């Protein structure tokens, strides 16, 4: 018998071939390449945040105003007239927000200058109290520097002024909607043309526009309610700058989860400086009653109808987009995350399971009450081996 031959094996029998493994890169390599590409993309977005932020804001504003076009065209308006109306609506929104911000900043600057002595007195009293704790001088200076009210308001004022003083951002925010509104006139014919061949992508785009529009409108309505209630209560309590803190409450209502915390700190600090700890605690209690009731118990029920995102993803999106795009990223965290979800999941018919993980729930996937112990177990009983 020849070497390498086995009994029953003839010369015509082909030799055994080693098993062929999967062709391509391994899983670990693909993960590393994906992470590297994502890191480069994020770094590029952070470097171009002064361009990307206004673009996203313009997209959101045009989406909000786009239903005006459909209403006017159904009434017989020409396409150019409907486009002009959309642009006017967008600019009116921008002008209203600009007037609110400029007025609030002007009052804020005057408030800081008028309350400078109260800030210093409160900081001195706080320093003396911390000194009684037996800490070293360096530790005392670190603590008083971290909680110094004047330093806090100074940083807030400089950030607000730098945001409004950026000529590039202002020009882009007013220029982009002009072109986007004109291009949006061709969206409906384009969707009708490719509805059969790209139905899934068109449905994802329509769902994104509807979700963003509903989310921003619901947040604006609840933000206005919260701002009015907070402003009236602060005015009744005699807190200086009630209008400023009402505007801040309206803006921070667009920041999920942590917006309430950001909005309550400045008026509480102002109450502490002007009226002591008692007034500050009253402000905190009022904000907790009003804002938590509306923003935590009522508003999420309406937002959930428009946005199918899990709580963890929503909270993480605020941190992530703030890191990438700055304060504007925090305000637009949910629309940006919905856009990312559209590009990666919604437009892919195979991404059903991933959409469920992101928070897109069906009635069958809603959490259920645990069954009683007497209920029959869905797992088969194990029997000992014979």
C-alpha positions in Angstrom: 0.0 0.0 0.0 1.4 3.4 -1.0 2.1 5.9 1.7 -0.7 8.3 2.2 -3.3 5.8 0.9 -5.9 4.2 3.1 -7.8 1.0 2.8 -10.7 1.4 0.3 -9.1 4.5 -1.3 -8.4 4.3 -5.0 -6.1 6.3 -7.2 -9.2 8.1 -8.6 -10.2 9.4 -5.2 -9.2 13.1 -4.8 -7.0 13.9 -1.9 -8.7 15.5 1.2 -8.6 19.3 1.1 -8.1 21.4 4.3 -11.3 23.3 5.4 -11.4 26.8 3.9 -12.1 29.6 6.5 -14.1 32.8 5.9 -12.6 35.1 3.4 -12.0 38.8 4.6 -11.0 40.7 7.7 -11.6 39.3 11.2 -14.3 40.7 13.5 -11.7 42.4 15.7 -10.1 44.1 12.7 -13.4 45.3 11.4 -14.3 46.7 14.8 -11.0 48.6 15.1 -11.4 50.0 11.5 -14.9 51.1 12.3 -13.8 52.8 15.5 -10.9 54.5 13.8 -13.2 55.8 11.0 -15.7 57.0 13.6 -13.0 58.8 15.6 -11.8 60.6 12.5 -15.3 61.6 11.6 -16.0 62.9 15.1 -12.8 64.9 15.1 -13.7 66.4 11.7 -17.1 67.4 12.9 -15.7 69.0 16.0 -13.3 71.0 13.9 -16.1 72.2 11.6 -18.7 72.8 14.3 -19.2 76.4 13.3 -20.4 75.2 10.0 -22.2 72.0 10.9 -24.2 73.5 13.8 -25.8 76.2 11.7 -26.6 73.7 8.9 -28.4 71.4 11.3 -30.3 74.3 12.9 -31.3 75.5 9.4 -32.5 72.0 8.5 -34.6 71.8 11.7 -36.1 75.3 11.1 -37.0 74.5 7.4 -38.6 71.2 8.6 -40.7 73.1 11.1 -41.9 75.6 8.5 -42.3 73.2 5.6 -46.0 72.4 6.3 -46.8 76.0 5.4 -45.8 75.2 1.8 -48.2 72.3 1.5 -51.1 74.4 2.9 -50.4 77.3 0.6 -50.0 75.2 -2.5 -53.3 73.4 -1.8 -54.9 76.9 -1.9 -53.4 77.6 -5.3 -50.3 79.6 -4.4 -47.4 79.4 -6.9 -44.3 77.5 -5.9 -42.2 80.6 -5.6 -44.7 82.3 -3.4 -45.0 79.2 -1.1 -41.2 79.1 -0.9 -41.1 82.8 0.1 -43.6 82.1 2.8 -41.5 79.3 4.2 -38.4 81.6 4.3 -40.4 84.3 6.0 -41.6 81.9 8.7 -38.1 80.7 9.3 -36.7 84.2 9.5 -39.5 85.2 11.9 -38.6 82.4 14.2 -34.9 83.4 14.1 -35.8 87.1 14.7 -38.0 86.2 17.7 -35.2 84.1 19.2 -32.7 86.8 18.5 -34.8 89.5 20.2 -35.3 87.3 23.3 -31.6 86.5 23.6 -30.4 90.1 23.0 -32.9 91.4 25.5 -32.0 88.8 28.1 -28.3 89.4 27.7 -28.7 93.1 28.0 -30.6 92.7 31.3 -28.2 90.0 32.4 -25.2 92.3 31.9 -26.9 95.1 33.9 -27.9 92.6 36.6 -24.4 91.4 37.1 -23.0 94.9 37.4 -25.7 96.0 39.9 -25.3 92.9 42.0 -21.5 92.9 42.1 -21.3 94.0 45.7 -23.8 91.4 46.8 -21.8 88.7 45.0 -18.6 89.8 46.8 -20.4 89.8 50.2 -21.8 86.4 49.6 -18.5 85.0 48.4 -16.8 86.5 51.5 -19.4 84.9 53.9 -19.0 81.6 52.1 -15.2 81.8 52.4 -15.4 82.5 56.1 -17.8 79.5 56.6 -15.5 77.2 54.6 -12.6 78.4 56.7 -14.3 77.1 59.9 -14.2 73.6 58.5 -10.5 73.2 59.3 -9.4 72.9 55.7 -6.0 74.1 54.4 -5.7 77.5 52.7 -5.3 75.9 49.3 -8.3 73.7 49.7 -10.3 76.7 50.9 -9.3 78.8 47.9 -10.2 75.9 45.5 -13.7 75.5 47.0 -14.5 79.2 47.1 -13.3 79.6 43.5 -15.5 76.8 42.4 -18.7 78.2 44.0 -18.0 81.9 43.5 -21.3 83.3 42.1 -19.6 86.2 40.4 -17.2 83.9 38.6 -20.2 81.7 37.5 -22.1 84.6 36.0 -19.0 86.0 34.4 -18.4 82.7 32.6 -22.0 82.5 31.5 -22.0 86.1 30.2 -18.8 85.5 28.2 -20.1 82.4 26.6 -23.4 84.0 25.6 -21.6 87.1 24.2 -19.1 84.9 22.3 -22.0 82.9 20.8 -23.8 86.0 19.5 -20.7 87.8 18.4 -19.7 85.0 15.9 -20.4 86.7 12.6 -19.9 83.4 10.7 -22.6 81.6 12.7 -25.1 84.5 12.3 -24.5 84.7 8.5 -24.8 81.0 8.0 -27.9 80.6 10.1 -29.7 83.3 8.0 -28.3 82.1 4.6 -28.8 78.4 4.8 -32.6 78.4 5.2 -32.9 80.6 2.0 -31.4 77.8 -0.1 -32.8 74.9 1.8 -36.3 76.3 1.5 -35.9 76.7 -2.3 -34.6 73.1 -2.6 -37.4 71.8 -0.4 -39.9 72.8 -3.2 -38.7 69.8 -5.2 -38.9 67.2 -2.4 -42.5 66.2 -3.1 -42.0 65.6 -6.8 -38.8 63.8 -6.1 -40.4 61.5 -3.6 -43.3 60.8 -6.0 -40.8 59.9 -8.7 -38.8 57.4 -6.7 -41.5 56.1 -4.4 -41.5 52.6 -5.9 -37.8 52.1 -6.2 -36.8 53.7 -2.9 -39.9 53.3 -0.8 -38.0 52.4 2.4 -35.6 55.4 2.2 -38.4 57.8 1.4 -40.5 56.5 4.4 -37.4 56.9 6.7 -36.9 60.5 5.5 -40.6 61.4 5.9 -40.6 59.8 9.4 -37.5 61.8 10.4 -39.1 65.1 9.3 -42.3 64.3 11.1 -40.5 63.2 14.3 -38.2 66.3 14.3 -41.2 68.6 13.7 -43.3 67.1 16.4 -40.4 67.0 18.9 -39.5 70.7 18.4 -43.1 71.9 18.5 -43.9 69.9 21.7 -40.8 71.2 23.4 -41.6 74.7 22.3 -45.1 74.5 23.8 -44.0 73.0 27.1 -41.0 75.3 27.2 -43.3 78.3 26.8 -45.5 77.1 29.6 -42.6 76.4 31.9 -41.0 79.8 31.1 -44.2 81.7 31.9 -44.8 79.9 35.2 -41.2 80.2 36.3 -41.0 83.9 35.3 -44.2 84.8 37.2 -43.2 82.9 40.3 -39.7 84.4 40.4 -41.2 87.9 39.8 -43.7 87.3 42.7 -40.8 86.2 44.9 -38.8 89.3 44.1 -35.9 87.5 42.4 -34.0 90.0 40.2 -33.9 89.1 36.5 -37.1 87.1 36.3 -37.4 87.6 32.5 -33.8 86.4 32.1 -34.4 83.2 34.0 -37.7 82.6 32.1 -35.9 82.8 28.8 -33.2 80.4 30.1 -36.0 78.0 31.2 -37.5 78.1 27.7 -34.1 77.4 26.0 -33.0 74.7 28.4 -36.3 72.9 27.9 -34.8 71.7 24.6 -32.0 69.9 26.4 -33.3 66.5 27.4 -32.8 65.2 31.0 -30.3 67.8 32.2 -31.9 71.0 30.9 -33.9 71.4 34.2 -30.6 71.4 36.2 -29.0 74.0 34.0 -32.0 76.2 34.1 -32.5 76.2 37.9 -28.9 77.0 39.0 -28.7 80.7 38.0 -32.0 81.8 39.6 -31.2 79.8 42.7 -27.7 81.4 42.9 -29.3 84.8 42.5 -31.9 84.1 45.2 -29.0 83.0 47.5 -27.1 86.2 46.8 -30.1 88.5 47.3 -32.2 86.7 49.9 -30.1 84.1 51.6 -30.5 80.3 51.9 -34.2 80.4 52.7 -35.1 82.2 49.4 -32.8 79.9 47.5 -34.5 76.8 48.9 -37.9 78.2 48.0 -36.7 78.7 44.4 -35.4 75.2 44.2 -38.7 73.8 45.6 -40.8 75.8 43.2 -38.7 74.7 40.2 -38.9 71.1 41.3 -42.7 71.3 41.6 -43.3 73.1 38.3 -40.6 71.9 36.1 -40.4 68.3 37.3 -44.2 67.9 37.0 -44.3 69.2 33.4 -40.9 68.2 32.1 -40.6 64.8 33.7 -44.2 63.5 34.2 -46.2 65.2 31.4 -43.9 66.2 28.6 -42.2 62.8 27.9 -45.6 61.3 27.2 -46.1 63.7 24.3 -42.4 63.5 23.2 -42.5 59.7 23.1 -45.1 59.8 20.3 -42.7 61.7 18.0 -39.3 60.3 19.1 -38.5 56.6 19.4 -35.3 56.8 21.4 -34.4 55.1 24.6 -33.7 57.1 27.8 -30.1 56.0 27.9 -29.4 57.0 24.2 -31.2 60.3 24.8 -29.1 61.2 27.8 -25.9 60.0 26.1 -26.7 62.1 23.0 -26.7 65.3 25.0 -23.2 64.6 26.3 -21.9 63.4 23.0 -23.2 66.3 20.8 -22.2 68.9 23.4 -18.7 67.5 23.2 -18.7 67.6 19.4 -20.6 70.8 18.6 -20.7 72.8 21.8 -23.8 74.4 23.3 -25.7 74.2 20.0 -25.1 70.5 20.0 -26.9 70.1 23.4 -29.9 72.0 22.1 -30.1 69.9 18.9 -29.0 66.6 20.5 -32.3 64.7 19.7 -32.6 65.9 16.0 -28.9 65.1 15.5 -29.4 61.6 17.0 -32.5 61.0 14.9 -30.5 62.0 11.8 -27.8 59.5 12.7 -30.4 56.9 13.4 -31.9 57.6 9.9 -28.6 57.2 8.1 -27.5 54.1 9.9 -30.7 52.2 10.8 -33.9 53.5 9.5 -32.9 53.6 5.8 -31.6 50.0 6.1 -34.4 47.3 5.8 -32.2 44.9 7.7 -31.8 47.1 10.7 -35.1 46.2 12.5 -33.3 44.6 15.5 -30.9 47.5 15.8 -33.9 50.0 15.7 -35.5 48.0 18.5 -32.3 48.3 20.6 -32.2 52.1 20.0 -35.7 52.5 21.5 -38.1 52.0 18.6 -40.7 49.9 20.4 -43.6 47.8 19.1 -46.5 46.8 21.3 -45.1 43.3 21.5 -41.8 44.7 22.9 -43.3 46.8 25.7 -42.2 45.7 29.2 -44.7 43.4 30.8 -45.5 42.5 34.4 -43.7 39.4 35.7 -45.9 36.3 35.7 -46.8 34.7 39.0 -44.9 31.8 40.4 -47.8 29.5 39.6 -47.6 30.3 35.9 -46.2 27.6 33.8 -42.6 28.1 32.9 -41.8 28.5 29.2 -38.7 26.5 29.5 -38.9 22.7 29.3 -38.3 20.7 32.5 -35.0 19.0 32.7 -34.9 15.3 33.4 -32.0 13.4 34.9 -30.1 11.3 32.5 -31.0 7.6 32.6 
